[in-house]
């Protein structure tokens, strides 16, 4: 369930709200990946702390645990709501990090595909003419200037195979 920013501001103190503020929609796109990575453990720590406080408050209300006295701050009254706020912020940070990672991977794949296509196209043509005849002993092979033809593996041997099949058909008819 999403929580309004105004409600977040009302249940968090200033330092906590400043940590959460950068995880919201327009601001999160301007944050660097390294800073998002640094935010993640802080948000986890805050969420875990509120989860602990909330669970202890529940145990107190059921009578299964003793009250801890004044060790908790005054914000312990809304521990579950505060935990939800930190969990939602952590979820936004994780989603943005995943989006950034996927974007970088997609960019790298596109660049690699373009490079592979350029190499493939360049392999079909001779790039420079040969240097020509040089003084040496014996005959030199004359290089071909035709395009290099790449034949698929499935096409190799198809004629001889079709001859074998035709012969087998004729033999089966005669028997």
Secondary structure as UniProt FT lines:
FT   HELIX           5..11
FT   HELIX           14..21
FT   TURN            22..23
FT   HELIX           25..28
FT   TURN            29..30
FT   HELIX           33..62
FT   TURN            69..70
FT   HELIX           74..78
FT   HELIX           79..123
FT   TURN            153..157
FT   HELIX           158..174
//
